[in-house]
């Protein structure tokens, strides 16, 4: 069950694959109030949203990680933009749990800054560079070199708990379903543990 839950959640949150059939939206917000299975949240631009939690939801906690965790063989997802020299500079690196190895493998455009891309791949080589750590990410159709700087957000995933969703906690929902009454419904919620802001 854990493998299945992780697979469903991370594929939606990291691979930037749109959900079909029903209108959805991504939600980045801070919890203002919790009332039973309903979350009242505020987005960074001040929008107030009402989010209901579907039956048997998946909760994932996002925790800090470090360069030391980016060892060869680690499967990661990284959002990046081209640097001045054209090489990719990581904005964020998400360390997948072992159960997620291979999910969304490859290199593709993603929403965000101009020319932003997402690469889901295995860390093949990690070497120290002038401005940070240079990772060679290898996937089935090729490889990319990625510079991880001191400004790069590095996080990992761990199974979460509904009880941790309290006012002040920052959440991310990859595909909240829009409801007829204007509210949203979520089947998967990721949140920053201990005050962490999810870097999505």
C-alpha positions as CSV (number, residue, x, y, z in Angstrom):
1,X,0.0,0.0,0.0
2,X,2.8,2.4,0.8
3,X,4.4,1.9,-2.5
4,X,1.1,2.5,-4.3
5,X,0.4,5.6,-2.3
6,X,3.9,7.0,-2.9
7,X,3.6,6.2,-6.6
8,X,0.3,7.9,-7.1
9,X,1.3,11.0,-5.1
10,X,4.7,11.7,-6.5
11,X,3.7,11.1,-10.1
12,X,1.2,13.9,-9.7
13,X,3.3,16.3,-7.7
14,X,6.6,16.1,-9.5
15,X,6.1,14.9,-13.0
16,X,3.9,17.9,-14.0
17,X,1.4,15.6,-15.8
18,X,-2.0,17.3,-16.1
19,X,-5.0,15.5,-14.6
20,X,-7.7,14.9,-17.1
21,X,-11.6,14.6,-17.1
22,X,-12.2,17.2,-14.4
23,X,-11.0,20.8,-14.1
24,X,-8.1,21.0,-11.6
25,X,-5.7,23.5,-10.3
26,X,-2.4,23.5,-8.4
27,X,-2.6,24.9,-4.9
28,X,0.2,26.4,-2.9
29,X,-1.1,27.8,0.3
30,X,-0.9,28.2,4.1
31,X,-3.6,26.5,6.3
32,X,-5.7,29.1,8.1
33,X,-8.2,26.8,9.7
34,X,-9.1,23.1,9.9
35,X,-12.7,22.0,10.3
36,X,-13.1,18.3,10.2
37,X,-12.2,17.2,6.7
38,X,-12.2,20.7,5.4
39,X,-9.1,23.0,5.1
40,X,-9.4,26.7,4.8
41,X,-6.2,28.1,3.2
42,X,-4.7,31.3,1.9
43,X,-2.6,31.4,-1.2
44,X,0.6,33.6,-1.5
45,X,-1.4,36.2,-3.4
46,X,-4.1,36.4,-0.7
47,X,-6.8,34.2,-2.2
48,X,-8.9,32.3,0.3
49,X,-9.8,28.7,-0.7
50,X,-11.9,26.0,0.8
51,X,-10.5,22.5,0.3
52,X,-12.3,19.3,1.2
53,X,-10.4,16.1,1.6
54,X,-11.6,13.1,-0.3
55,X,-12.0,9.6,1.1
56,X,-8.7,7.8,1.8
57,X,-6.4,10.7,1.0
58,X,-2.6,10.4,0.7
59,X,-0.6,12.7,2.9
60,X,3.1,13.2,2.3
61,X,5.5,15.2,4.5
62,X,8.3,17.1,2.9
63,X,11.5,17.3,5.0
64,X,14.9,19.0,4.5
65,X,17.7,17.1,2.9
66,X,21.3,18.1,2.0
67,X,24.0,17.7,-0.7
68,X,25.3,14.8,1.3
69,X,22.1,12.9,0.5
70,X,22.6,13.2,-3.3
71,X,24.7,10.2,-3.6
72,X,25.3,8.2,-6.9
73,X,22.3,5.9,-7.3
74,X,19.8,8.2,-5.7
75,X,16.6,8.8,-7.8
76,X,15.7,12.4,-7.9
77,X,13.4,15.0,-9.6
78,X,14.9,18.4,-10.2
79,X,13.4,21.6,-11.5
80,X,16.1,23.7,-13.2
81,X,16.7,26.7,-15.5
82,X,19.6,27.5,-17.9
83,X,22.5,29.4,-16.3
84,X,24.4,32.2,-18.2
85,X,26.6,29.5,-19.8
86,X,23.5,27.4,-20.9
87,X,24.1,24.7,-18.3
88,X,21.2,23.7,-16.1
89,X,21.1,25.2,-12.6
90,X,18.8,23.4,-10.1
91,X,16.1,25.5,-8.4
92,X,15.1,22.4,-6.3
93,X,16.0,18.8,-6.0
94,X,13.4,16.3,-4.7
95,X,14.8,13.0,-3.4
96,X,12.4,10.2,-4.2
97,X,11.9,7.3,-1.8
98,X,13.2,4.0,-3.1
99,X,9.6,2.8,-3.8
100,X,9.4,5.7,-6.4
101,X,12.5,4.8,-8.4
102,X,11.7,5.2,-12.1
103,X,8.6,7.4,-11.7
104,X,8.3,10.0,-14.5
105,X,11.8,9.2,-15.7
106,X,13.1,11.6,-18.3
107,X,13.6,15.3,-19.1
108,X,10.7,17.7,-20.0
109,X,9.5,21.3,-19.7
110,X,7.7,22.3,-16.5
111,X,5.6,25.3,-15.4
112,X,7.6,28.1,-13.8
113,X,10.3,30.5,-15.0
114,X,11.0,30.7,-18.7
115,X,12.8,27.6,-20.1
116,X,12.3,25.7,-16.8
117,X,12.6,22.0,-17.0
118,X,12.1,18.9,-14.8
119,X,14.5,16.0,-14.9
120,X,13.6,12.8,-13.1
121,X,16.6,10.5,-13.1
122,X,19.3,8.6,-11.2
123,X,22.3,10.5,-9.9
124,X,25.1,8.9,-11.9
125,X,28.1,11.1,-10.9
126,X,28.4,13.8,-8.3
127,X,31.5,16.0,-8.3
128,X,32.5,19.3,-6.7
129,X,32.4,22.3,-9.0
130,X,33.5,25.9,-8.7
131,X,30.0,27.2,-7.8
132,X,28.5,24.1,-6.2
133,X,28.0,20.4,-6.8
134,X,27.7,19.1,-10.4
135,X,25.3,16.1,-10.8
136,X,25.2,14.0,-13.8
137,X,21.6,12.7,-14.0
138,X,21.1,9.6,-16.1
139,X,17.7,8.5,-17.5
140,X,16.7,5.9,-20.1
141,X,17.0,8.3,-23.1
142,X,20.0,10.3,-22.1
143,X,21.6,12.4,-19.4
144,X,21.8,15.9,-18.1
145,X,24.4,17.8,-16.0
146,X,22.9,19.9,-13.3
147,X,24.6,22.4,-11.0
148,X,23.4,22.3,-7.4
149,X,24.2,25.6,-5.7
150,X,23.9,26.8,-2.1
151,X,20.6,28.4,-3.2
152,X,19.1,25.1,-4.4
153,X,16.3,23.7,-2.2
154,X,16.9,20.1,-1.5
155,X,14.1,18.0,0.1
156,X,13.0,14.4,0.6
157,X,9.6,12.8,1.0
158,X,8.2,10.7,3.9
159,X,4.7,9.4,4.6
160,X,2.7,12.1,6.4
161,X,-0.1,12.2,8.9
162,X,-3.5,14.0,8.9
163,X,-2.8,15.2,12.4
164,X,0.0,17.4,11.3
165,X,-2.2,19.6,9.1
166,X,-2.7,22.6,11.4
167,X,-2.9,26.4,11.0
168,X,0.4,27.8,9.7
169,X,1.4,24.6,7.8
170,X,2.2,25.2,4.2
171,X,0.8,22.8,1.7
172,X,1.0,21.9,-2.0
173,X,-1.7,20.1,-4.0
174,X,-0.8,19.1,-7.6
175,X,-4.3,18.7,-8.8
176,X,-7.2,19.9,-6.7
177,X,-10.6,19.1,-8.3
178,X,-12.9,22.1,-8.7
179,X,-16.4,21.5,-7.3
180,X,-19.7,23.1,-8.4
181,X,-19.9,25.3,-5.3
182,X,-16.5,26.8,-6.0
183,X,-14.6,24.8,-3.4
184,X,-11.8,22.3,-4.2
185,X,-11.4,18.6,-3.4
186,X,-8.0,17.0,-2.8
187,X,-7.0,13.3,-2.8
188,X,-3.3,14.0,-2.2
189,X,-1.8,16.7,0.0
190,X,1.9,17.4,0.5
191,X,3.0,19.6,3.3
192,X,6.2,21.0,4.8
193,X,7.0,19.4,8.1
194,X,8.2,21.6,11.0
195,X,7.6,24.9,9.1
196,X,9.2,23.9,5.8
197,X,7.8,25.6,2.7
198,X,7.4,23.0,-0.1
199,X,9.7,24.1,-2.9
200,X,7.2,23.5,-5.8
